[in-house]
Amino acid sequence: MNFYYMFIIQGDKMYVISTFEHSIYLELAITEIQKKGVKKENIMAIPLDKREEQRNLFDSIHSSDGLSLFDLPAILAVVGGIFGGIYGFVLKWGPLIWGLIGIAICFAVGFIIKLMIVKKYSGRQNNKRGEEVVVIIECIENQLETVKNILWNNNALGVRKLNIDNSKMS
């Protein structure tokens, strides 16, 4: 009973919520926090499920993954159009037709090259990302800064405190 009363006097109950990639740094952070006086029962680590479905090759108007398939084809199409227009003055069909042919052929070649590059490296990027873990730590107010510093020093992706009494995040 006295032990519980001591914690009430020292400060409010706080939660520190953090995310990690599943690695040795997570284990080191949890061990170091336990050494600083936070009980094992007050630490919860929850692994998140990894997305299993494949990424869409083409973006929609509502979602984009930041990967552009049309940057290389557009650059090559401009170059093909310029060279088609230049050499079209010498060739039979004229600069306009050869410019359009150069644009079409170079765009197709650029799109095929970019498609092969994306297909080759998309599997590597998905396998490289590890599983993420959410860590929730219940501590008292005077342990808050120590716990946050330990988490940041062990490569946390993000750290946030939650004060349950006032239900305010900061």
N, C-alpha and C positions, 0 to 999 in steps of 0.2 A: 504494500500500500504506500509506503514512504517513497519507494522508487518511482511509482507513477506520479505522485505529488511533485517530485523533483522535476519531472519533465514538464508539468503544467506551469510551474513557476518560471522555468528557463525560457519558454517560448511556445509559440503556436506550432501545431503540427503542419508540416509542409510536404508537398510532393514535388519531386524533381523528375521530369519526364525527359528522356533522352533517346536518340536513335543512333545505332552503330551498324557498321557492316560486321557480319559474323567473322570475328578474327580473334587473335590472341590478345589484342588490346582490350576487347570487351571483358575477357576473363581477368586481365590485370586490373582493370578499373573496378570491377566488383570486389576483387580481393583487397585492393587498397581501401575501398570504402568500408569494408568490414573491419579492417584494421583500425580505422578512424572511429569506430564505436557504433556503427549502424548495424543492427542485428540482421542476420541472414533472412529472418522472416519478414523483414521490411523491404526487401529487394525482390522485384519481380522482373524477369526477362522473358519477353514474348517474341518468338521468331515469326516473321511475316512470311506468308506464302509468296512464292515467285510466280510471275505471270507465265503461263504455259503456252498461250497461243502465239502464233507468229505475227510479226508486225505487218501492216498493210504496205504494199509496194507503192501505191498511189495515195496521196492525201485527199481528203474530202474537204468540203467547204467548212465543216464543223470541227475537224481535228487535223493536226499536223504534227509530225514527229521531228521536224527540223531538218530532214534530209531532202535535198533537192535532186531530182533526176534530170532536170532540164538545164542545169548550168553549163555543163560541158557541151551538150548538143547545141545550145544557143551560141556559144563561142565559136564552135566549129562551123555552124551554119553561116555566121557572119563572114568568117574567113573564106568559106566556100563560095559565098555570094560575091565577095570582092574579086576573088581569082576568076570565077566564072564570068563576071562582068568585064574584067580586064582582057582575058583571053578570048572572050566572045567577039571582040572586034576583029580577030583574025580568023575565027572559025565560021562555018557556014551559016548557022542559025542566028547569029547575032548575039549581042551582049545581054539582052533581056532574057532570052530563053536559056542561055548558058548560065546566067546568074541564078535563075530559078532552079535549074538542074543542080548547080553547085550547092545551093542552099538545101535542097531536098536530100542529096546524097550525103553531105557532111552532117546534117542533122541526124540522119539514120545511123551513120557510123558512130557519131558521138553518143547517141542514145544506147546503142548496143554495147559500146565500151563502158558507159556508166552503169548500165544494167548488170554487166558481168562483175564490175567492181563492187557494186552494192550486194549482189548475191554472195560473192566470195567473203566479204568482211562482215556481213550481218550476223552470221553464226558465231564469229569470234567475240563480238561485242556482247551478245546475250550470255555467253558462257563466262565472260570475264567478270560480270557483275555478280557479287556474292549475295547471299541471303541477308536481309536487313533484320535487325533485332530492335524492338522497343524495350527500353529499360525504365521501370517506374520505381522510384526510391522514396520511401516514407522516412522523413527525418524531422528534427526540430529546427527551429529558426536559426539557432546559433551554429548549426552544422551546415547550413545551406551553402555558404560560399565555399567551404572546404569541398563539399560534394560536387558542386559545379566545376570547381577548378580541377578536381581529379578527372571528371568526365571529359573536359576540354583537353587536358593534357594527354589523354589516352585516345585521341582521334575520334571524338564523338562527331556525328554529322550535324546534330542539333541538340540544344539543351533548353529547357523551359521549366520555370517553377510554377506551381499551382498552390495557392493558399486556399485550403478547403473551408476555413472558417468564414471568410468573406466571399468565397467563390470568385475571386478576382485573379486573373492571370497577369503576370508581369515578367 
